[in-house]
Amino acid sequence: APYRTVLCLGHIADPQGKKMSKSLGNIVVPWEVIQRHGADAFRWYYLTSKQPWDGYLFSTETVGESVRQFLLQLWNTYGFYVLYANANDVAEPGEPATELDRWAISRLNATIAEVRDRMEDYDATRAGHAIAAFVDELSNWYVRRSRRRFWDGDAAAFGTLRTCLVELTKLLAPFCPFVADAIFENLDGGAPSVHLCEFPQAGERDLGLETAMAVARETVRLGLAARGHGKLKVRQPLRAAVVVAAGEERTAIERLAATVREELNVKELRFVAEAGELGSYEVKPNYRSLGPRFGKQMPQAAAAVAALDPAHVAAALRDGGRVAISVDGHDHELGRDDLTLAMAPLEGYQLEREGSHAVALDLALDDELRREGLAREVVHAVQNARRTAGLQVEDRIELALGGDAELLAAARDHERYLVQETLALSVDYEAASGMEAAIDGRTLTVAVRRAAGRST
């Protein structure tokens, strides 16, 4: 009788591609891998590293990557929830209240739909990839963007994250049964085990919000890359970011403008319609493409390319057109693969561009921005001192600062921000001893002490 579905498993070989056998001495004892990394990491590796019928080049270190790249991220996100829920004595998590909450739930529903679709097609590998991608979104965007809300005991933030984690355990149960059950038991407990729950059904999605958030995140990614290339710490505020966006993209960014400003640490967002407004183009020949075509006439071709109007070339290639050059009296058409376009940013700006997307940061720093940047560095130093002192996240402190006069002046100017971020009940600016921190070549002395009988 014909089969409805046939799954074939590939061979397991060692890292050099040799078949494992006792005679070659290259076998791996499964129990040793499980004792070192855990059964769930072992399962996750086999189910998600590649399609099982492709075979595996097995190494214990690769199983370890399963722990570092996925399971630790998941466990840390869960641990974050438990830490702040206990610190704030959260009894009744609330319903999603912000666009970020609704985005997280929408992405959860998208993940559920994709995992169900992949699993019904016997594709555990891509189902696992969808789960891992959502955990990354949850950790590196939702939780990171919501830290202040968790700190403040926001019931809607706790409710949103709890919903995401509980539903994740149900998706994850066939892949990592022990981790899934441990998280489910602590967060839900509505059933004796996650393995006795129904597999999740996808709810409604907000596709418009998902698209807008994707555009905003791409803008942030380019802006942070510009910061990196400009060697500017994210803690240093800047006056403005200039974004290439028009139409729906601009509308999406404007919808989430506060998020983009906070992520890039800029005071203002400005928009331009074309990347050319952020700098000037330089056009060069692609010698790999044009060399074989022009041969000995390549120097004349290069000179002809250099004489082209870069702005005209950029516009033509952006619209899918071509440009022409003349070499020895003969016209030749050139396309996108024949030319290289580079953009030099306007003076005083750092530009990052990818395709039609671009973000430029205004690098000019006045005294106000510098002082705010120093104040943020002081807060960072105090947070390090809190961790070194072994304080709990909810502990209120008595804070003393000493050292460089400019650092202390910046802390005074932004004292409200300083005490809010560090949970300081009092600040003394005459600390004689404490932990020393170096900030832009200046020395700051930080002394922290848990305020007697006080916690949030």
One Martini backbone bead per residue (centre of mass of N, CA, C, O) as a GRO file, in nm:
protein
  456
    1ALA     BB    1   0.099   0.033   0.018
    2PRO     BB    2   0.080   0.353   0.025
    3TYR     BB    3   0.228   0.628   0.148
    4ARG     BB    4   0.173   0.931   0.295
    5THR     BB    5   0.444   0.929   0.483
    6VAL     BB    6   0.808   0.976   0.461
    7LEU     BB    7   1.078   0.923   0.693
    8CYS     BB    8   1.427   0.991   0.681
    9LEU     BB    9   1.728   0.906   0.834
   10GLY     BB   10   2.030   1.007   0.883
   11HIS     BB   11   2.350   1.006   0.939
   12ILE     BB   12   2.598   0.982   1.194
   13ALA     BB   13   2.876   1.191   1.224
   14ASP     BB   14   3.157   1.326   1.251
   15PRO     BB   15   3.315   1.630   1.206
   16GLN     BB   16   3.467   1.481   0.942
   17GLY     BB   17   3.240   1.261   0.821
   18LYS     BB   18   3.267   1.006   0.985
   19LYS     BB   19   3.172   0.715   1.069
   20MET     BB   20   3.051   0.577   1.347
   21SER     BB   21   3.284   0.374   1.550
   22LYS     BB   22   3.456   0.169   1.756
   23SER     BB   23   3.711   0.118   1.574
   24LEU     BB   24   3.762   0.444   1.547
   25GLY     BB   25   3.685   0.601   1.820
   26ASN     BB   26   3.411   0.813   1.745
   27ILE     BB   27   3.221   0.782   1.961
   28VAL     BB   28   2.920   0.888   2.142
   29VAL     BB   29   2.802   0.910   2.457
   30PRO     BB   30   2.496   1.013   2.543
   31TRP     BB   31   2.520   1.042   2.858
   32GLU     BB   32   2.748   1.254   2.850
   33VAL     BB   33   2.585   1.476   2.711
   34ILE     BB   34   2.353   1.491   2.915
   35GLN     BB   35   2.528   1.559   3.167
   36ARG     BB   36   2.646   1.828   3.040
   37HIS     BB   37   2.359   1.960   2.887
   38GLY     BB   38   2.114   1.787   2.854
   39ALA     BB   39   1.830   1.660   2.713
   40ASP     BB   40   1.711   1.914   2.576
   41ALA     BB   41   1.960   1.996   2.412
   42PHE     BB   42   1.974   1.736   2.253
   43ARG     BB   43   1.696   1.758   2.119
   44TRP     BB   44   1.724   2.041   1.992
   45TYR     BB   45   1.952   1.971   1.806
   46TYR     BB   46   1.809   1.743   1.636
   47LEU     BB   47   1.544   1.921   1.560
   48THR     BB   48   1.705   2.217   1.458
   49SER     BB   49   1.984   2.214   1.301
   50LYS     BB   50   1.842   2.005   1.096
   51GLN     BB   51   1.742   1.796   0.878
   52PRO     BB   52   1.731   1.461   0.955
   53TRP     BB   53   1.785   1.353   0.648
   54ASP     BB   54   2.082   1.492   0.623
   55GLY     BB   55   2.230   1.462   0.867
   56TYR     BB   56   2.526   1.447   1.094
   57LEU     BB   57   2.782   1.653   1.245
   58PHE     BB   58   2.892   1.557   1.539
   59SER     BB   59   2.904   1.768   1.844
   60THR     BB   60   2.920   1.870   2.165
   61GLU     BB   61   2.952   2.177   2.113
   62THR     BB   62   2.686   2.209   1.951
   63VAL     BB   63   2.502   2.149   2.187
   64GLY     BB   64   2.599   2.392   2.354
   65GLU     BB   65   2.469   2.602   2.164
   66SER     BB   66   2.179   2.540   2.245
   67VAL     BB   67   2.211   2.666   2.521
   68ARG     BB   68   2.324   2.954   2.454
   69GLN     BB   69   2.111   3.042   2.215
   70PHE     BB   70   1.834   2.941   2.375
   71LEU     BB   71   1.790   2.828   2.670
   72LEU     BB   72   1.912   3.072   2.821
   73GLN     BB   73   1.724   3.286   2.706
   74LEU     BB   74   1.467   3.162   2.812
   75TRP     BB   75   1.547   3.142   3.116
   76ASN     BB   76   1.608   3.447   3.154
   77THR     BB   77   1.323   3.545   3.091
   78TYR     BB   78   1.188   3.387   3.315
   79GLY     BB   79   1.367   3.496   3.547
   80PHE     BB   80   1.279   3.787   3.517
   81TYR     BB   81   0.987   3.748   3.589
   82VAL     BB   82   1.025   3.624   3.870
   83LEU     BB   83   1.189   3.846   4.003
   84TYR     BB   84   0.975   4.088   3.959
   85ALA     BB   85   0.724   3.949   4.073
   86ASN     BB   86   0.841   3.915   4.359
   87ALA     BB   87   0.926   4.212   4.412
   88ASN     BB   88   0.606   4.311   4.345
   89ASP     BB   89   0.383   4.114   4.425
   90VAL     BB   90   0.236   3.957   4.191
   91ALA     BB   91  -0.101   3.841   4.149
   92GLU     BB   92  -0.250   4.012   3.895
   93PRO     BB   93  -0.228   4.000   3.589
   94GLY     BB   94  -0.274   4.178   3.306
   95GLU     BB   95  -0.369   4.329   3.028
   96PRO     BB   96  -0.307   4.447   2.741
   97ALA     BB   97  -0.208   4.816   2.691
   98THR     BB   98   0.004   4.828   2.466
   99GLU     BB   99   0.162   4.809   2.171
  100LEU     BB  100   0.377   4.615   2.275
  101ASP     BB  101   0.184   4.406   2.384
  102ARG     BB  102   0.028   4.354   2.118
  103TRP     BB  103   0.273   4.264   1.960
  104ALA     BB  104   0.349   4.015   2.126
  105ILE     BB  105   0.079   3.865   2.080
  106SER     BB  106   0.092   3.864   1.773
  107ARG     BB  107   0.362   3.705   1.757
  108LEU     BB  108   0.258   3.460   1.902
  109ASN     BB  109   0.037   3.386   1.694
  110ALA     BB  110   0.231   3.355   1.458
  111THR     BB  111   0.395   3.123   1.585
  112ILE     BB  112   0.171   2.922   1.625
  113ALA     BB  113   0.092   2.897   1.327
  114GLU     BB  114   0.371   2.802   1.224
  115VAL     BB  115   0.412   2.555   1.403
  116ARG     BB  116   0.161   2.401   1.319
  117ASP     BB  117   0.226   2.389   1.018
  118ARG     BB  118   0.501   2.242   1.044
  119MET     BB  119   0.411   1.994   1.213
  120GLU     BB  120   0.196   1.892   1.003
  121ASP     BB  121   0.468   1.865   0.800
  122TYR     BB  122   0.715   1.740   0.965
  123ASP     BB  123   0.869   2.032   1.060
  124ALA     BB  124   1.065   2.077   1.326
  125THR     BB  125   1.284   2.272   1.242
  126ARG     BB  126   1.109   2.528   1.164
  127ALA     BB  127   0.956   2.534   1.425
  128GLY     BB  128   1.202   2.590   1.606
  129HIS     BB  129   1.284   2.855   1.468
  130ALA     BB  130   1.027   3.008   1.547
  131ILE     BB  131   1.065   2.989   1.850
  132ALA     BB  132   1.346   3.125   1.867
  133ALA     BB  133   1.261   3.395   1.740
  134PHE     BB  134   1.055   3.471   1.963
  135VAL     BB  135   1.245   3.468   2.203
  136ASP     BB  136   1.419   3.697   2.092
  137GLU     BB  137   1.197   3.910   2.080
  138LEU     BB  138   1.122   3.898   2.377
  139SER     BB  139   1.406   3.965   2.494
  140ASN     BB  140   1.530   4.202   2.282
  141TRP     BB  141   1.248   4.376   2.303
  142TYR     BB  142   1.022   4.353   2.510
  143VAL     BB  143   1.185   4.342   2.775
  144ARG     BB  144   1.381   4.576   2.722
  145ARG     BB  145   1.145   4.790   2.671
  146SER     BB  146   1.002   4.701   2.976
  147ARG     BB  147   1.172   4.740   3.237
  148ARG     BB  148   1.035   4.975   3.383
  149ARG     BB  149   0.759   4.833   3.417
  150PHE     BB  150   0.862   4.602   3.594
  151TRP     BB  151   0.981   4.778   3.814
  152ASP     BB  152   0.680   4.919   3.860
  153GLY     BB  153   0.452   4.683   3.838
  154ASP     BB  154   0.319   4.622   3.564
  155ALA     BB  155   0.051   4.426   3.494
  156ALA     BB  156   0.054   4.415   3.180
  157ALA     BB  157   0.343   4.314   3.145
  158PHE     BB  158   0.313   4.056   3.309
  159GLY     BB  159   0.076   3.937   3.148
  160THR     BB  160   0.215   3.922   2.872
  161LEU     BB  161   0.463   3.749   2.949
  162ARG     BB  162   0.310   3.511   3.070
  163THR     BB  163   0.156   3.430   2.819
  164CYS     BB  164   0.402   3.376   2.642
  165LEU     BB  165   0.536   3.159   2.824
  166VAL     BB  166   0.307   2.953   2.845
  167GLU     BB  167   0.271   2.907   2.538
  168LEU     BB  168   0.562   2.821   2.488
  169THR     BB  169   0.559   2.558   2.652
  170LYS     BB  170   0.360   2.418   2.457
  171LEU     BB  171   0.540   2.438   2.204
  172LEU     BB  172   0.804   2.306   2.352
  173ALA     BB  173   0.733   2.021   2.464
  174PRO     BB  174   0.840   1.833   2.220
  175PHE     BB  175   1.143   1.940   2.254
  176CYS     BB  176   1.148   2.048   2.584
  177PRO     BB  177   1.003   1.891   2.838
  178PHE     BB  178   1.145   1.990   3.104
  179VAL     BB  179   1.152   2.296   3.075
  180ALA     BB  180   0.854   2.334   3.011
  181ASP     BB  181   0.746   2.213   3.280
  182ALA     BB  182   0.890   2.401   3.479
  183ILE     BB  183   0.762   2.667   3.384
  184PHE     BB  184   0.463   2.589   3.395
  185GLU     BB  185   0.441   2.510   3.695
  186ASN     BB  186   0.513   2.807   3.800
  187LEU     BB  187   0.303   2.986   3.613
  188ASP     BB  188   0.040   2.792   3.632
  189GLY     BB  189  -0.093   2.492   3.723
  190GLY     BB  190  -0.373   2.404   3.576
  191ALA     BB  191  -0.195   2.155   3.528
  192PRO     BB  192   0.008   1.890   3.600
  193SER     BB  193   0.096   1.933   3.288
  194VAL     BB  194   0.192   2.040   2.980
  195HIS     BB  195   0.130   1.745   2.851
  196LEU     BB  196  -0.201   1.801   2.922
  197CYS     BB  197  -0.221   2.007   2.704
  198GLU     BB  198  -0.323   2.189   2.463
  199PHE     BB  199  -0.248   2.290   2.171
  200PRO     BB  200  -0.211   2.578   2.041
  201GLN     BB  201  -0.410   2.851   1.928
  202ALA     BB  202  -0.450   3.092   1.709
  203GLY     BB  203  -0.493   3.419   1.707
  204GLU     BB  204  -0.507   3.733   1.661
  205ARG     BB  205  -0.374   3.975   1.434
  206ASP     BB  206  -0.152   4.271   1.394
  207LEU     BB  207  -0.018   4.354   1.102
  208GLY     BB  208   0.031   4.657   1.121
  209LEU     BB  209   0.202   4.648   1.381
  210GLU     BB  210   0.418   4.451   1.285
  211THR     BB  211   0.518   4.629   1.053
  212ALA     BB  212   0.587   4.882   1.215
  213MET     BB  213   0.793   4.741   1.405
  214ALA     BB  214   0.987   4.646   1.183
  215VAL     BB  215   1.061   4.929   1.085
  216ALA     BB  216   1.163   5.037   1.356
  217ARG     BB  217   1.385   4.820   1.400
  218GLU     BB  218   1.545   4.889   1.145
  219THR     BB  219   1.607   5.178   1.225
  220VAL     BB  220   1.760   5.106   1.481
  221ARG     BB  221   1.978   4.929   1.356
  222LEU     BB  222   2.104   5.154   1.183
  223GLY     BB  223   2.156   5.359   1.410
  224LEU     BB  224   2.346   5.173   1.579
  225ALA     BB  225   2.553   5.137   1.354
  226ALA     BB  226   2.628   5.435   1.339
  227ARG     BB  227   2.733   5.452   1.625
  228GLY     BB  228   2.956   5.242   1.597
  229HIS     BB  229   3.112   5.389   1.364
  230GLY     BB  230   3.125   5.661   1.555
  231LYS     BB  231   3.200   5.586   1.850
  232LEU     BB  232   2.909   5.586   2.015
  233LYS     BB  233   2.749   5.573   2.284
  234VAL     BB  234   2.427   5.513   2.385
  235ARG     BB  235   2.446   5.705   2.645
  236GLN     BB  236   2.482   5.927   2.429
  237PRO     BB  237   2.324   6.189   2.350
  238LEU     BB  238   2.136   6.318   2.073
  239ARG     BB  239   1.973   6.538   1.875
  240ALA     BB  240   1.957   6.358   1.590
  241ALA     BB  241   1.760   6.172   1.348
  242VAL     BB  242   1.785   6.076   1.003
  243VAL     BB  243   1.520   5.955   0.792
  244VAL     BB  244   1.446   5.734   0.537
  245ALA     BB  245   1.106   5.826   0.459
  246ALA     BB  246   0.788   5.720   0.316
  247GLY     BB  247   0.478   5.694   0.369
  248GLU     BB  248   0.430   5.406   0.535
  249GLU     BB  249   0.704   5.416   0.676
  250ARG     BB  250   0.668   5.688   0.813
  251THR     BB  251   0.410   5.617   0.963
  252ALA     BB  252   0.536   5.390   1.132
  253ILE     BB  253   0.752   5.561   1.276
  254GLU     BB  254   0.561   5.774   1.395
  255ARG     BB  255   0.400   5.573   1.569
  256LEU     BB  256   0.710   5.483   1.699
  257ALA     BB  257   0.893   5.731   1.787
  258ALA     BB  258   0.959   5.690   2.088
  259THR     BB  259   1.108   5.423   2.051
  260VAL     BB  260   1.330   5.522   1.859
  261ARG     BB  261   1.445   5.746   2.036
  262GLU     BB  262   1.523   5.568   2.278
  263GLU     BB  263   1.707   5.364   2.131
  264LEU     BB  264   1.895   5.608   2.006
  265ASN     BB  265   1.921   5.856   2.187
  266VAL     BB  266   1.720   6.095   2.085
  267LYS     BB  267   1.539   6.402   2.054
  268GLU     BB  268   1.506   6.367   1.729
  269LEU     BB  269   1.302   6.329   1.435
  270ARG     BB  270   1.387   6.310   1.091
  271PHE     BB  271   1.285   6.359   0.742
  272VAL     BB  272   1.348   6.194   0.429
  273ALA     BB  273   1.293   6.072   0.098
  274GLU     BB  274   1.609   6.064   0.026
  275ALA     BB  275   1.933   5.959   0.050
  276GLY     BB  276   2.068   6.206  -0.100
  277GLU     BB  277   2.006   6.410   0.149
  278LEU     BB  278   2.256   6.275   0.336
  279GLY     BB  279   2.446   6.315   0.074
  280SER     BB  280   2.708   6.198  -0.140
  281TYR     BB  281   2.793   6.059  -0.435
  282GLU     BB  282   2.993   5.775  -0.555
  283VAL     BB  283   3.125   5.657  -0.864
  284LYS     BB  284   3.222   5.322  -0.963
  285PRO     BB  285   3.381   5.072  -1.105
  286ASN     BB  286   3.333   4.729  -1.184
  287TYR     BB  287   3.599   4.536  -1.255
  288ARG     BB  288   3.478   4.250  -1.264
  289SER     BB  289   3.272   4.331  -1.494
  290LEU     BB  290   3.442   4.535  -1.697
  291GLY     BB  291   3.714   4.410  -1.763
  292PRO     BB  292   3.630   4.184  -1.972
  293ARG     BB  293   3.478   4.390  -2.160
  294PHE     BB  294   3.732   4.615  -2.210
  295GLY     BB  295   4.011   4.565  -2.124
  296LYS     BB  296   4.233   4.792  -2.252
  297GLN     BB  297   3.980   5.009  -2.211
  298MET     BB  298   3.943   5.051  -1.900
  299PRO     BB  299   4.057   5.336  -1.843
  300GLN     BB  300   3.841   5.482  -2.017
  301ALA     BB  301   3.596   5.370  -1.866
  302ALA     BB  302   3.670   5.486  -1.587
  303ALA     BB  303   3.666   5.783  -1.678
  304ALA     BB  304   3.368   5.783  -1.769
  305VAL     BB  305   3.249   5.714  -1.495
  306ALA     BB  306   3.373   5.959  -1.338
  307ALA     BB  307   3.196   6.171  -1.526
  308LEU     BB  308   2.952   6.109  -1.391
  309ASP     BB  309   2.648   6.170  -1.241
  310PRO     BB  310   2.576   6.046  -0.940
  311ALA     BB  311   2.276   6.125  -0.908
  312HIS     BB  312   2.181   6.006  -1.178
  313VAL     BB  313   2.273   5.718  -1.127
  314ALA     BB  314   2.110   5.663  -0.870
  315ALA     BB  315   1.830   5.710  -0.998
  316ALA     BB  316   1.847   5.500  -1.226
  317LEU     BB  317   1.908   5.244  -1.050
  318ARG     BB  318   1.663   5.265  -0.858
  319ASP     BB  319   1.463   5.232  -1.128
  320GLY     BB  320   1.615   5.008  -1.320
  321GLY     BB  321   1.819   5.138  -1.489
  322ARG     BB  322   2.046   5.297  -1.720
  323VAL     BB  323   2.375   5.377  -1.834
  324ALA     BB  324   2.601   5.582  -2.034
  325ILE     BB  325   2.902   5.535  -2.225
  326SER     BB  326   3.204   5.658  -2.387
  327VAL     BB  327   3.425   5.456  -2.603
  328ASP     BB  328   3.574   5.534  -2.878
  329GLY     BB  329   3.275   5.626  -2.995
  330HIS     BB  330   3.125   5.418  -2.806
  331ASP     BB  331   2.835   5.292  -2.677
  332HIS     BB  332   2.757   5.203  -2.324
  333GLU     BB  333   2.578   5.002  -2.117
  334LEU     BB  334   2.493   5.034  -1.764
  335GLY     BB  335   2.450   4.865  -1.465
  336ARG     BB  336   2.436   4.771  -1.140
  337ASP     BB  337   2.683   4.555  -1.178
  338ASP     BB  338   2.893   4.789  -1.300
  339LEU     BB  339   2.845   4.954  -1.031
  340THR     BB  340   2.957   5.173  -0.757
  341LEU     BB  341   2.788   5.298  -0.469
  342ALA     BB  342   2.875   5.579  -0.268
  343MET     BB  343   2.824   5.739   0.056
  344ALA     BB  344   2.871   6.060   0.176
  345PRO     BB  345   2.829   6.225   0.443
  346LEU     BB  346   2.749   6.476   0.604
  347GLU     BB  347   2.874   6.702   0.786
  348GLY     BB  348   2.831   6.572   1.116
  349TYR     BB  349   2.762   6.279   1.010
  350GLN     BB  350   2.626   5.945   1.054
  351LEU     BB  351   2.605   5.676   0.820
  352GLU     BB  352   2.343   5.429   0.744
  353ARG     BB  353   2.315   5.181   0.479
  354GLU     BB  354   2.034   4.980   0.320
  355GLY     BB  355   1.960   5.034   0.039
  356SER     BB  356   1.676   5.242   0.089
  357HIS     BB  357   1.794   5.251   0.372
  358ALA     BB  358   1.841   5.528   0.617
  359VAL     BB  359   2.070   5.665   0.874
  360ALA     BB  360   2.133   5.977   1.044
  361LEU     BB  361   2.364   6.126   1.271
  362ASP     BB  362   2.395   6.382   1.492
  363LEU     BB  363   2.722   6.464   1.634
  364ALA     BB  364   2.659   6.710   1.783
  365LEU     BB  365   2.792   6.854   2.094
  366ASP     BB  366   2.677   6.988   2.370
  367ASP     BB  367   2.677   7.054   2.701
  368GLU     BB  368   2.406   6.919   2.763
  369LEU     BB  369   2.467   6.642   2.634
  370ARG     BB  370   2.724   6.578   2.792
  371ARG     BB  371   2.599   6.580   3.076
  372GLU     BB  372   2.395   6.356   3.023
  373GLY     BB  373   2.603   6.142   2.952
  374LEU     BB  374   2.748   6.147   3.227
  375ALA     BB  375   2.502   6.071   3.397
  376ARG     BB  376   2.467   5.789   3.269
  377GLU     BB  377   2.746   5.688   3.360
  378VAL     BB  378   2.692   5.712   3.659
  379VAL     BB  379   2.460   5.512   3.670
  380HIS     BB  380   2.623   5.272   3.567
  381ALA     BB  381   2.822   5.272   3.809
  382VAL     BB  382   2.609   5.226   4.030
  383GLN     BB  383   2.500   4.957   3.926
  384ASN     BB  384   2.767   4.810   3.961
  385ALA     BB  385   2.784   4.857   4.268
  386ARG     BB  386   2.531   4.703   4.340
  387ARG     BB  387   2.625   4.427   4.236
  388THR     BB  388   2.885   4.409   4.406
  389ALA     BB  389   2.709   4.434   4.685
  390GLY     BB  390   2.449   4.236   4.651
  391LEU     BB  391   2.196   4.363   4.563
  392GLN     BB  392   1.872   4.399   4.524
  393VAL     BB  393   1.649   4.525   4.300
  394GLU     BB  394   1.461   4.651   4.553
  395ASP     BB  395   1.682   4.809   4.682
  396ARG     BB  396   1.748   5.063   4.876
  397ILE     BB  397   1.965   5.359   4.885
  398GLU     BB  398   2.272   5.497   4.988
  399LEU     BB  399   2.445   5.768   4.827
  400ALA     BB  400   2.794   5.816   4.725
  401LEU     BB  401   2.995   6.079   4.582
  402GLY     BB  402   3.311   6.117   4.398
  403GLY     BB  403   3.552   6.337   4.247
  404ASP     BB  404   3.490   6.458   3.967
  405ALA     BB  405   3.344   6.760   3.907
  406GLU     BB  406   3.188   6.707   3.638
  407LEU     BB  407   3.040   6.455   3.730
  408LEU     BB  408   2.896   6.583   3.974
  409ALA     BB  409   2.747   6.800   3.811
  410ALA     BB  410   2.585   6.604   3.637
  411ALA     BB  411   2.441   6.463   3.873
  412ARG     BB  412   2.298   6.714   3.981
  413ASP     BB  413   2.141   6.793   3.718
  414HIS     BB  414   2.037   6.457   3.729
  415GLU     BB  415   1.913   6.351   4.004
  416ARG     BB  416   1.636   6.238   3.940
  417TYR     BB  417   1.741   6.018   3.751
  418LEU     BB  418   1.940   5.886   3.945
  419VAL     BB  419   1.735   5.794   4.172
  420GLN     BB  420   1.542   5.636   3.991
  421GLU     BB  421   1.756   5.423   3.873
  422THR     BB  422   1.897   5.349   4.182
  423LEU     BB  423   1.721   5.379   4.446
  424ALA     BB  424   1.774   5.657   4.585
  425LEU     BB  425   1.724   5.842   4.888
  426SER     BB  426   2.028   5.949   4.879
  427VAL     BB  427   2.279   6.217   4.812
  428ASP     BB  428   2.632   6.228   4.828
  429TYR     BB  429   2.923   6.455   4.729
  430GLU     BB  430   3.157   6.332   4.968
  431ALA     BB  431   3.318   6.085   4.889
  432ALA     BB  432   3.613   5.911   5.015
  433SER     BB  433   3.496   5.618   4.957
  434GLY     BB  434   3.515   5.338   4.722
  435MET     BB  435   3.424   5.271   4.418
  436GLU     BB  436   3.601   5.282   4.118
  437ALA     BB  437   3.552   5.486   3.818
  438ALA     BB  438   3.592   5.516   3.466
  439ILE     BB  439   3.515   5.834   3.284
  440ASP     BB  440   3.658   5.965   3.035
  441GLY     BB  441   3.926   5.992   3.234
  442ARG     BB  442   3.756   5.987   3.489
  443THR     BB  443   3.693   5.992   3.843
  444LEU     BB  444   3.476   5.773   4.034
  445THR     BB  445   3.310   5.762   4.345
  446VAL     BB  446   3.138   5.472   4.494
  447ALA     BB  447   2.878   5.454   4.747
  448VAL     BB  448   2.689   5.184   4.887
  449ARG     BB  449   2.377   5.150   5.085
  450ARG     BB  450   2.148   4.996   5.250
  451ALA     BB  451   1.856   5.087   5.344
  452ALA     BB  452   1.709   5.077   5.633
  453GLY     BB  453   1.425   4.889   5.588
  454ARG     BB  454   1.443   4.932   5.261
  455SER     BB  455   1.199   4.867   5.003
  456THR     BB  456   0.985   4.827   4.719
   0.00000   0.00000   0.00000
